[in-house]
Every structure is written in structure tokens, then in C-alpha cells.
Amino acid sequence: GLTYQWFLSADGSRVELGQFPQAKVLRRKDWGWAICNSNVVCCSVDPEDLEHAAAVDLHPELFCLEQLGPSLQLVRFLMQLIV
């Protein structure tokens, strides 16, 4: 599996994951967790979350959707083809 050395910032708001850009640590409104940087969004999940197609549908506020615009529609369409 993938393993990285990781370090939490002193204030607990950021984490360094190996050689990747520093990530922001967020507590979501539903009390779950998210770790986000410019390349990836990692979300904690509950078993009922697995019934949904994608984390982007569960937590759109984490994915900068306003920057994606029409591209998001294309991504969702392509995801439907493979599900």
C-alpha cells in the first residue's frame, strides 16, 4: 500500500504528506474530516456514504466547483458511464 511520512502542524490545521503539497485539515459540518490540497481531497466516510456515487456530491464545498463550471458536468457524465 501507499505509506508516507506525515507531520501535523503545531496548530493542527495543516498536514504534510510525504513529498506532496501541504494539505489543509478541515472539520466538516457533519463532523467528518477532510484533508485537502491543490491535488486531492480526502474525506472520512461512513458506511452509508458508500451508497453515493462520489464525494463531490456529498461535499461539493470542498471541490471548488465554481472554478470547474461546465467541466463538472462532463466529469459527472463520464462517471455515470463507468458506474
N, C-alpha and C positions, 0 to 999 in steps of 0.2 A: 504494500500500500504506500500511499504518499505520507511522508513524515517530514516535518520541518522543525527547526528550532524556532521557538516563538517567544516573544517578550511583550509583556503588558506595560504600558506607560504608567508612570507613578500616579497619575490621576484616574487611571482606569478607563480612559476614553478612547485609547488607540492601542492597536496591537501590531507588532512586526512579525510577519510570517515569512521566515526564510529570506530569500532574495527579492521578494515581491514588494510593491509599494505599500507604505504604511496604511493600515485599514482603520476605519472608524468603528467603534463598538457602540451599538445602539440598543436601547431597550424599547421594544415596540409597544404600541397601545394595548395589545392583547397580552402583554407581559412576556412575550417570546423575545428572543435575541436575534440580532443581525450583525454581521461583520461585513463591512463594505469598503472597497477601494475602487479605483478607476477601472479595474479589470473584472471584478467579481462581486457578487452579492451572495453571502452565505446566510441562510435563515435556519433557526431552530424550527423543528416541525413536531406536531402532534400526530398521532395515528390518523385522525380524521382529516388532517391536511393532505394526506397522500391521495385522497379521493379527487383532489383538484388537479387540473392539467398542469399548472405551473405556479411557481412562487410569484411571478409577475402579476397574476390575477389576484392572489391573496394579499400582496403588499405592494401595490403599484407605486406608492410614495418613495420606495427605496430604489427605483429603477430610472429616475429622471425621464419619465415618459414624455414630458413636454419637449424634450430635445429629440425624441425619436419621430414624432409625428407620423407620417404615412408609413415609415419603415416598420413601426409596431404592427400595423395592420398586416403587412406582408409576413412578418415573423409569426404572428398568430395563425395566419392562413397556412403557412408551411408546417407549423406544429400540428395542425389538425390533420394534415396529410399523413404524418408519421405515427399518429396515435391510433 
